[in-house]
Amino acid sequence: QLYLCGMYLEGKGVIKDNVRAYMWANISSSDGNKVAIELRNLTEKNMPPALIVEAQRLSRETEKKIRRNILARERTQISENPTKLPSKLVEQAAKIVTSKIQFPKGPVRPDDIAVIIGNSNYKKLGKDIPNVIPAYSDAENMKHYFTQALGVREGNIIHLRDATKAQLTSILGSNEDHRGKLFNWTKPNVSKIYVYYV
């Protein structure tokens, strides 16, 4: 449903339509999806009140159709073409949600190290692999968790986006040589190591 919203917002594979974009975001937000709520709010900013009312009416009608599985075929067809799905607006909404998340404060662990790898942009590989839209925001959430709850110093966090093989090798080492950046930063029998990949 979020993907459908993004497609109508950006006109990817369909005619650009803010009313239908709002409708799909509104439907997705009905079960508490925070990213959907923020995406709906972003869409609403570009709509006059009359169109918002129309989009809300369509939301109610469409939810009823979904319950009767009338739209199941349409949703399946769109899911079969993931490389056309947009990501910028969904990522923007996800960032808003991320900024609001707080974790309980834990004791400082100055020698612990975290490696966070958020790979989202698979489209650049040109192999029809769909992008993982929430990856960046998930990685940011984990960074907050490591610093706030686990006490890892921000300077001890290695954070990569769309990491290449060369970057991963420089951080984690290889079969031939394990002495990557992580190895050099680690204090034996002292440091706890956290690795998060999404």
C-alpha positions in Angstrom: 0.0 0.0 0.0 2.9 2.4 0.7 4.4 1.5 -2.6 1.1 2.2 -4.3 1.1 5.6 -2.6 4.6 6.4 -3.8 3.8 5.3 -7.4 0.8 7.6 -7.6 2.8 10.5 -6.0 5.6 10.2 -8.5 3.7 8.9 -11.5 5.8 5.8 -11.7 4.0 3.2 -13.8 0.7 5.0 -13.3 -0.8 8.5 -13.9 0.3 10.9 -11.1 -2.6 11.3 -8.8 -2.4 12.9 -5.3 -5.9 11.7 -4.4 -5.1 8.1 -4.9 -1.7 8.5 -3.3 -3.4 9.9 -0.2 -6.0 7.1 -0.3 -3.4 4.4 -0.2 -1.4 6.1 2.5 -4.5 6.6 4.5 -5.5 2.9 4.2 -2.1 1.8 5.2 -2.1 4.2 8.2 -5.4 2.7 9.5 -3.5 -0.2 11.2 -1.0 2.2 12.9 1.8 2.2 10.4 3.8 5.3 11.4 5.6 5.7 8.1 2.2 5.6 6.3 0.9 8.3 8.7 3.8 10.6 7.9 3.6 9.9 4.2 -0.1 10.7 4.3 0.7 14.0 6.1 3.3 14.9 3.5 0.8 14.2 0.6 -1.9 16.3 2.3 0.3 19.4 2.3 -0.1 19.6 -1.5 -3.8 19.0 -1.6 -6.8 21.5 -1.3 -9.4 20.6 1.3 -11.9 19.4 -1.3 -9.5 16.8 -2.7 -8.7 15.6 0.9 -12.4 15.0 1.5 -12.6 13.1 -1.8 -9.5 11.0 -0.9 -11.0 10.1 2.4 -14.2 9.0 0.8 -12.2 6.8 -1.7 -10.3 5.4 1.3 -13.4 4.2 2.9 -14.8 2.7 -0.3 -11.5 1.0 -1.2 -11.1 -0.5 2.2 -14.5 -2.2 1.8 -13.4 -3.5 -1.6 -10.1 -4.8 -0.1 -12.0 -6.8 2.5 -14.0 -8.4 -0.3 -10.6 -9.1 -2.1 -11.8 -7.2 -5.2 -8.4 -5.5 -5.4 -6.3 -8.5 -4.8 -5.4 -9.0 -8.4 -4.3 -5.3 -8.9 -2.1 -5.4 -5.8 -0.4 -8.7 -7.0 0.3 -7.3 -10.4 2.0 -4.2 -9.0 4.1 -6.3 -6.6 5.4 -8.2 -9.6 7.1 -5.1 -10.8 9.2 -3.9 -7.8 11.9 -2.2 -9.8 9.4 0.6 -10.7 8.6 1.4 -7.1 9.7 4.9 -5.9 11.6 5.4 -2.7 12.3 9.1 -2.0 9.0 10.1 -0.4 8.7 6.8 1.6 12.3 7.4 2.8 11.5 10.9 3.8 8.5 9.7 5.8 10.6 7.0 7.4 13.2 9.6 8.5 10.5 11.6 10.3 9.5 8.5 12.2 13.1 7.7 13.0 13.7 11.1 14.5 10.9 10.5 17.0 12.2 7.2 18.4 13.9 7.3 21.8 15.5 4.4 23.7 16.2 4.1 27.4 19.7 5.4 28.3 22.2 2.7 29.1 25.7 2.9 30.7 28.5 4.2 28.5 30.7 1.5 27.0 33.7 3.4 25.6 35.5 0.4 24.1 32.5 -1.2 22.4 32.2 -1.0 18.6 29.3 -1.2 16.2 29.2 -1.8 12.5 25.9 -0.7 10.8 25.3 -1.5 7.1 22.2 -0.2 5.4 21.9 -1.3 1.8 18.8 0.1 0.1 19.7 1.0 -3.5 19.9 -2.3 -5.3 18.5 -0.9 -8.5 22.0 0.5 -9.4 23.2 -3.1 -9.8 20.9 -3.4 -12.8 19.8 -6.9 -11.9 16.1 -6.3 -11.3 16.6 -6.5 -7.6 14.0 -4.3 -5.8 15.2 -1.5 -3.6 14.8 -2.1 0.2 13.1 1.2 1.0 13.2 1.0 4.9 16.9 0.0 5.0 18.3 3.5 5.7 15.8 4.3 8.4 16.2 0.9 10.0 20.0 1.5 10.1 19.5 4.9 11.7 17.2 3.4 14.3 19.9 0.9 15.2 22.5 3.7 15.4 20.2 5.4 18.0 19.8 2.1 19.8 23.5 1.5 20.0 24.4 5.0 21.3 21.4 5.4 23.6 20.6 2.0 25.0 24.0 0.1 24.7 26.3 3.1 25.4 28.5 2.8 22.2 30.3 6.0 21.5 29.3 7.6 18.2 32.9 7.7 17.2 33.0 3.9 17.6 30.2 3.3 15.1 31.1 2.4 11.5 28.0 3.3 9.5 27.9 2.4 5.8 25.2 3.0 3.2 24.9 0.9 0.1 28.3 -0.7 1.0 30.4 -2.2 -1.8 32.4 -5.4 -1.6 35.6 -3.3 -1.3 34.2 -1.3 1.6 33.0 -4.4 3.4 36.4 -6.0 3.0 38.2 -2.8 4.3 36.0 -3.0 7.4 35.6 -6.7 8.1 38.6 -8.1 6.5 38.7 -11.1 4.1 39.5 -14.8 4.1 43.1 -13.9 3.2 43.5 -11.1 5.7 41.2 -10.6 8.7 42.8 -7.3 9.7 40.2 -4.8 8.6 39.3 -1.6 10.3 37.1 -3.5 12.8 40.0 -5.7 13.9 42.3 -2.6 14.4 39.7 -0.9 16.6 39.0 -3.9 18.8 40.5 -4.3 22.2 40.9 -8.0 22.9 38.8 -9.3 25.8 37.5 -5.8 26.4 35.4 -4.7 23.4 32.0 -6.0 22.5 31.3 -6.0 18.8 27.9 -5.4 17.3 27.2 -5.9 13.6 23.9 -5.0 12.0 23.1 -5.5 8.3 19.9 -4.5 6.6 
